[in-house]
Amino acid sequence: MLVRPFVDEQGNEVIHLAIRTASQLEPPWRDMQRIKNEICGEEATAVQVMPPASELIDEADMYHMWVLSSRLPFTLARRAA
């Protein structure tokens, strides 16, 4: 696994996690959530990106997530107002 912290164009801290499995299969969602929790904390927000074809890099069976320094403006759960 690769853990790469960086600062985005707006000055926000982001952590890029690149994950590879021995089986070469995509890790189950629960495993990706566990990895995010163990490395960045249970309350961290992470995203996976499906890029436009022009930006696609598919040279290895690696799975990526970006852990953000703030929450997204949307969620699956209800938030208190």
C-alpha positions in Angstrom: 0.0 0.0 0.0 1.1 3.5 -0.8 0.2 6.4 1.5 0.9 9.8 -0.1 -0.1 13.0 1.6 -0.2 16.2 -0.5 -1.8 19.6 -0.7 -4.3 20.2 -3.5 -4.7 23.3 -5.7 -6.9 25.0 -3.1 -4.4 24.4 -0.2 -6.4 21.5 1.3 -4.5 18.5 2.8 -5.4 15.2 1.0 -4.1 11.7 1.5 -3.9 9.4 -1.5 -4.1 5.7 -0.6 -3.1 3.2 -3.3 -4.1 -0.3 -2.4 -3.1 -3.5 -4.1 -4.2 -7.0 -3.2 -2.4 -10.3 -3.4 -5.4 -11.8 -5.2 -5.4 -9.1 -7.9 -9.1 -8.7 -7.1 -10.8 -5.5 -6.1 -11.0 -5.3 -2.3 -14.5 -5.5 -0.9 -16.0 -2.2 0.3 -15.8 -3.3 4.0 -12.0 -3.8 3.6 -11.6 -0.4 1.9 -13.5 1.2 4.8 -11.4 -0.6 7.4 -8.2 0.5 5.7 -9.4 4.1 5.6 -10.4 3.9 9.3 -7.1 2.4 10.4 -4.9 4.9 8.5 -6.9 8.1 8.7 -9.6 7.6 11.3 -13.2 6.6 11.5 -14.5 10.1 10.9 -12.4 10.8 7.9 -14.2 11.1 4.5 -12.6 9.3 1.5 -13.7 9.1 -2.1 -12.9 6.8 -5.0 -12.9 8.4 -8.5 -14.0 7.1 -11.8 -12.1 9.4 -14.2 -12.9 10.5 -17.7 -11.5 8.2 -20.3 -8.9 10.8 -21.3 -7.4 10.7 -17.7 -7.6 6.9 -17.2 -4.5 5.1 -16.0 -5.0 1.3 -15.9 -1.6 -0.2 -15.8 -1.9 -2.2 -12.5 -4.5 -3.7 -10.4 -4.4 -0.9 -7.8 -7.3 0.7 -6.1 -7.2 4.3 -5.0 -8.9 6.5 -2.5 -8.4 10.1 -1.6 -9.0 11.0 2.1 -10.2 14.6 2.3 -9.5 17.2 5.0 -13.2 18.1 5.2 -16.6 16.5 4.6 -18.4 16.4 1.3 -21.5 18.6 0.9 -23.6 15.4 0.6 -23.8 12.1 2.4 -25.8 8.9 2.5 -26.7 9.5 6.2 -28.9 12.2 7.6 -27.0 15.0 9.3 -28.4 17.2 12.1 -29.2 20.7 10.8 
